[in-house]
Amino acid sequence: MYVCQNRINSMSWPAPDDVLLSTSLATYLDKKLLVLLRDGRKLLGLLRSFDQFANVVLEGACERLIVGDLYCDVPLGLYVIRGENVVLIGELDLGKEELPQHMTCVSEAEIRKAQKAERDATDLKGTMRKRMEFLDFD
């Protein structure tokens, strides 16, 4: 019993000086985050809640779509993300610019057109590769 009691007393929240050493999502509460999902989507928003499974709730969330030098932030509102889909969570530095200077903000319709064109080009490249398989370049 003494050992258990001693372990409980030794547990505590990190001190403000230890925040950089902490790996808990608690340090990111009420901060703007970038969340990368398994399907490649990038979400931005304020972390409002999380649990032990890394399920997170983002307030004012938006999905950032990037194609080449074009980008668009699609508003999602309050967004719940299942923890098993999270690849990476990182705090955004509000003192720095979020994107490089050469990036251009466009409408959602324009970015969807650019995504379709990029997808079609990738599909065409795959089709050309299949047609040339018989040459066996390897």
C-alpha positions, 0 to 999 in steps of 0.5 A: 500500500505504501508503494502505491501511495508513494507513486500517486503522490509523485504524479503531477502536471508539468510545471510551466517550465516543463511544457516543452518537455511534455508530450500531452495534448493538454499543452495544446488546449486553446491553441491553433493546430495543424492536424494531418490525417491518414487520408492526407487531409490537413485540418486547422483549428483551435483544440478544444478537447481530447481524450486518451485515444487522441480523439480531438475536437477542433473549433473553427476548423477548416480543411486546407487544400493545396495544389501546386502554388494554389490553396484554399481553406474550406470552413468546417466549423466544429469538427470531431476527429477520431484518434486512429485517423490522426498522423500528426498534430502540431501547434501553429506559430502565430508569429510566423506566416502560415504559408510561403509568399508564393502561395495564392489563395483561390476559391473552393471551386478553383481548387477543386478544378485544379485537384481534378486536373492533377488527378487526371494527369496522374491517372494519365501517367499511370495509363501510359506506364501500363501501356509501356509495361511490355517493353520491360525497362527494368 
